[in-house]
Amino acid sequence: MPRAPSSTDDSTTTAPRTRDGEEPAFPTAETLRDPRSTSSTIDLGLATPVATDDRYDLREVIGKGGMGEVWLADDRQIGREVAIKVARAGIDDDGLARFLREARIQGQLDHPAVVPVHELGARDGSTYFTMKRVRGETLATLCALLATGDVEARRRASPRRLLTAFVSACHAIELAHARGVLHRDLKPANIMLGDHGEVYVLDWGLAKVAGVTDVPSSTPSLPPGLDGALTEAGQYLGTPGYMAPEQARGEPLDERADVWALGATLFELLTYRPLIARGTPAAVISATLAGVDARASLRAVGSVPPELEDVCIRATALAPGERFRTVAAMREAIERYLDGDRDLERRRELAERATASALRERAAALAGDAGARAVALGELGQALALDPSQPRAQALLMELLVAPPPVTPPEVERAVVAAEDATYATLAAAGAWIYVLWLPLALFLAWMGIKHVDPLLGWVGFTVATAFAMLTARARGRLDALTFFAGLVLSSTAIAIASRVFGTMILTPTLFTMNAVGFAAAGRRSWLYPTIAVSLLAMIAPAVLEASGAISATTTTGDGAIRVTSAVVTFQEPQATVITLGAAALFLIMVTVAVGRIRTRMLAQTKQAELAAWQLRQLVPRIER
């Protein structure tokens, strides 16, 4: 066996032995060679590896698997770094047979994407083979990094580079199939992208040669970790989640089993997620046998070209007869996409399929099923991306866009609430300034001559409190019942007190009306009737109190006239005329400005909605409207 630098070579060379001490029954040339053997088939003829001298210095373990360890070593004879795979101690005859088969298959597949084998040997009771030292990252590692949004990984592994690497791996598998070899363990963890653009298909330990009896195996298990890890010796022949259904059932296989595994790998390159979610071996295999949904567009973060999605779907079909017959056919479909040769008829066929799927959801979508509507719109978007002139897709899309759902979706309800909050915040700020601007009126009332100061102070106090409540609402930026109704009650009380100055029937009802209109415009829809009730109560209360004699009357009728007697100030000219006209003018300006702000906001929202509708209509410009 190769030795670490600190070891000394004082042992004798022995061949591998069985537990009974007999020579292991390694396959012979007669039992292993394909009965149809030609120069193009794999030769597994050598019975045992040849013992070699100790030419390697082992440095460190760089990988572990069920059949052994992979060491980084120095080849002293050539002066190069190599990787040495050493069969684990105590490996049984079946495991050793698989180990030898891996070395010979890998060594005879002369392809740039297959790691070259330099030597197969035995030393000190251990069997090993040396390979080229390769550097890079597996596609599983890159997909895990890309799934997290790693910027450096995106630079190293662009979508086109990943697809190009995948095509190179397909070429290697095509060669293997031409030599009568099935890989049977293809997955992202077994395809490496080198530091300088090289691509390698790794781990041929489960490869099967046509016409050669397979090595027995036991029950399946799911390798831990996102990258799938190495498939352990003695496990099921393959990795759950990447095995074709017939492989999971233990049936005879052909090239289409590797096609399925490559389809699952392509799905992961497009979505950065495994085709079948991780779970227990039984759950993963059960999902495989039930058939998979390989529509990558449903699980990818970004868009997925429909041509590539169709390759995934076809490659992972449940029945082998529905898949690509060969890896070459699958590779050519990907190369056509990379070359920009998009088959128009195929795109139209895919568009028809997506439209038909959307039509199946039409009735449920129009009846208010949000899930069905989302599925239908997604399928229609894909159909029109494939074929913008598809008439049925255009017509159904317009129907779904124009006909609102019977039940408002939660997302729309949340957007409406947000709009109400914004409107309330805008009007609260305007209302605060309106009430602040009313305060100078107290100075003019003092100019007229004050009879009783208490009502005037009460009016000023409630006006200030109303302005403060509205500024608080503006700062919070959202509607809540406490702040809203606090502002409504305070403002209504201020206006009710103002009736002691101007009477209950002249200016006061108009003030109540406009105050109620402002709050109704700013509040929730469900708060309309409480707003009316509070405003009516505040407007009627002063008149009722005056009529009952609880407070002095400000308004009397008689001799065909209505007389207003202020309980706060003394009406005299020219003060009365100036203050009355000035208050009316100020009231007109403030109310008009407030209504103008409401109108501006409504127009802005209407314009936004119309622009959105216009943009949607551009998706289907050929529909006559």
C-alpha positions, 0 to 999 in steps of 0.5 A: 500500500502507499505509505505516508512520509513517516513510514518505513517499508519493512513489510512484505507484499501480499495479495488481498485475502478472504476471511478464510485466508483463501485467495479471493474469488475475483472475477476472471476474464471469462466471467467478467467480459461482455459476451459480445466483447469487441474492442469498443467494450470495457475489459474487466479481465485482470483477476487481481491487481499487480503488487507495486513498490512504494512510490507514493508519499501520502499527504492527507485524506481528501475524501471518504466513501463506503469503499475506502478513502481518497488520499492526496499523494506525491508520485515520487517517480513522475514528480506530480500530485496524484489522488489515490483511492485506497480500499478500506480495511476489512472490505468484503469480497463484493466490495472489493470486486466493486472497487476493482470494477470502478478502477478498470471502468474509469481507467478505460473510459478515455474522455476529458470528463472522466478522471484518468486512472494511472495505476491499479495496485496492491500493497501490504494487503490493501488495494488502491488505484491512482488517479489524476489530482483534480481541483474544483467544486461539485455542482452540488456545492455550487447549487448550495451556494447559489441558493443562498445568493452567494455573489462569488458563486454566481460569478464562477457559475453562471447559468450558461457555464453550468449548462455547458458543464452539464453538456460536457458531462453528458458527452462522457456518459454517452461514451460510457453508454457506447462502451456498455457502461451505465453509471447508475449514480449520477447526481450534482455531487458526482459532477465537478466543475474544475478551476479552469473550466474542466468538467469531471464525472466522478465516482464510477463505483456503482457502474454496471457493464452490460452482460456482467453480473451485478454486485449484490446490494442491500437496503437503500438509505439517503446520504446526509447533507445537501450534496448527497455525500458519497454513496456507501458500499453495500447500500442500494445501487444508487442515491435516493432522489436521483435514482430512476423509478425502475432503479428504485424497484430493482428492475433491469436498467438501460441508458434511460435510467441515467437519463432520469438521473441527469434530468434530476441533476438539470432540475437542480441546476435550474432551481438550486433545489433537489427535484425530490425534497430531502427526507427519509429513504422510504419517503424519497423513494415513495415520491420517486415511484409516484412520479415527480413534477419537474416543472422547474419554473414552479420552484425556481427563484428566477425565470426558467427557459421553457425549453429547458423545463421541457427537457427536465419534464421529459427526462424524468418521466415515470415511464422509461418509454416517455423519456429521451431514448438516449443521453445524446438526444437530451444533450442535443435538446440543451445544445439547441437552446444554447445555440439559440435554435428555438423550435417554433412548433415546439414553443407553440405546442408548449403554449397550447399545453399551458393554455389548456391547463389555464382553461381547466382552472377558468371556472374555479378562478371566476368563481372566486378560488384564489389558488385557481386564479393564480395557477391560471394566470401563471399558465397564461403568462407562460403561454404568452411568453412562448407564443404571444399570438396565442388567441385563446390565452389572450382571450382568457387573460383579458377575461380574468383581468377584467372580471374581479374575483367575487371575494377580495383577496387578502393582499388587496384588502391589505393594500386598501387598508394601507391606502386608508392609512395614507389618506387619513395621515394626509387629512389629519395633517390638513385638519390639524392646520385648519383647527390651528388657524381657527385659534386667531378668531379668539382675538377678534372675539375679544375685540368685539367685547367678551361677556363671559370668558369661560365658553371662549376658553373652553372652545380654545382648549378643545380646538388645541386638543383636536389639533394635537390629536390630529397631529398625533394621528399624522405621526403614527401614520395609520388609522386606529379607532381610539385616535380617530374617535378622540379627534372626532369627539374633541372637534365636535365638542369644540364646534358645540361650544362655538354655538355659544358664540354664533347660535345653534342654527346659523353657522354651527350646523354647517361647521358640523356638516363639514367636520363630519364629511372630513372625518368620514372621508378619512376613516374606515368604511365601517366607521361611517355611521358612528361618525354620523351619530357622534356629529348629530349628537354634538349638533343637537345637544346645544339646542336641546340644552337651550330648549330645556333651560339648562343653559341660556338660549342663544337663538330665539324666534318670534315676530317672523324673525330668528334672533341670535344672542351670543352668550360669549361676546357683545355683537356690535358694529363693525366688529360683528360684520367683520368677524362673521364675514371673516370666519365664513371666508376662512371657513370656505378657504380651509374646507376648499383646500381640504377637499382639494387635497382629497381630490388630488389624492383620489385622482393620483390613485385613479391614475395609478390604477388606470396606468396599471390597467393600461400596462396589463392591456399591452400584454395582449395587444391583439385582442380587439376592445 
